[in-house]
Amino acid sequence: MTDTELFSYAMPSLGADMDEGAVIEWLVEVGDTVERGQVVARVETEKSDIDIETWRGGTVAEIVVGAGETVPVGTVLMHLHANGAEHGPTPLPSPAPTAKPREEISFPLERDNSSRGPRPAPADRAPRVPHETVWASPLARRLAGERGIALLDIDGTGPGGAIRSSDLPELAALQAHSDHPPTAAHENEPRSRTERIRSVIAVRMARSNAEIPHYRLQYDIDLGPLTAHLSTVNAERPIGERIVPAAALVRAVALTAQRHPELNGTWRDGRFRPGLAVNVSVAISLRGGGLVTPTIRHADDVTLDETMRLLREFTTVARTGTLRSEWTAITSSITVTNLGDRGADLVHGLISPPEVALVGFGRIAERPMVVDGVVVARPVVIATLAADHRATDGAIGSRFLSTLANTLQHPEQL
């Protein structure tokens, strides 16, 4: 191997719902020397601006995509003269062959080598046979796989009868029943960031509500031991280093998910796939509306203090509109939503597909509880679990919440 090699840095996938991104600005120029992990550009996605890092060190040889350009995930952004001995931790996506819109590209799924041509147009289409070639856009193919939909059963409306994502049953129904279809006068108006975020949330939550058979459970958890423990710990710390209950809740969910792997993972291709790690996404509300969900990687191995530091950083940075790619480019395995001290008592959330579980916490409030036969006021949080009934049943979900409660009532173990 030579001392240097040409390394192509591609637009990374910065979330499960990201198909393309726009380069806002480059933070490096041709000829600059960069180190692995250095932020090299800022990218705009539908939900936030994200600082992206390079996984190879070297010298910038060429900037391929200029500031202001929007390109699909996998498109080469720049070339580096990289050190040959240096390797990044994860492989990068391969370059996209073209910048054509995804819904215009058709690829065959070969069922039989004797049939390779495109299908006839819808009006002339002959009855389907089990071994015909299925033509579909990549987006339609991916969504169908995640939903367990057989493409052979779908009539496509694309060129040559190709299947588009809008041909999938629930998406077609959503379009057909839209109460306020866009008018021609508004179609070309630029959308604000809040509108773009709401659009992404609308698609994902409509999908969640349409395709995931939720079951929901709740559990009242006495946080007396936790609040007493945190009061003792925080009394000896400066304000900036104190731990708030929200960090303990996230940490407890991570530990519980590690003990109940049936709820830590995703539903893909018609079956449950266990998470390779406990990667906990945390819902962060934005001042202008909407939310983002940065992820704590290997959250069950992260200390309570580090969890607190990450939550503080997530909140501060997310509300300025910028995240780090290390927080968004990994697959989350479970999500936590916490309404905080000023929120409602109870939250029944929607699962973020393709995950199979979401844990919600309402506000911590003084409530009457029976302790040793006496009614006393205790700090209580109502914890809820939304789980995918395809992956688990209520008995597993109930055990999950019981473990969660026990973990929070032994805060010294967090």
Beta strands, then each sheet from edge to edge (+ up, - down):
strand 1: 4-10
strand 2: 20-26
strand 3: 33-34
strand 4: 39-44
strand 5: 49-53
strand 6: 58-63
strand 7: 70-72
strand 8: 76-83
strand 9: 107-109
strand 10: 134-136
strand 11: 214-222
strand 12: 265-268
strand 13: 271-274
strand 14: 280-282
strand 15: 284-285
strand 16: 291-292
strand 17: 295-296
strand 18: 322-324
strand 19: 334-338
strand 20: 357-361
strand 21: 365-371
strand 22: 374-388
sheet 1: 1+ 8- 6+ 3-
sheet 2: 7+ 2- 4+ 5- 18-
sheet 3: 9+ 10-
sheet 4: 11+ 22- 20+ 19+ 14+ 17-
sheet 5: 11+ 22- 21+
sheet 6: 12+ 13-
sheet 7: 15+ 16-
end
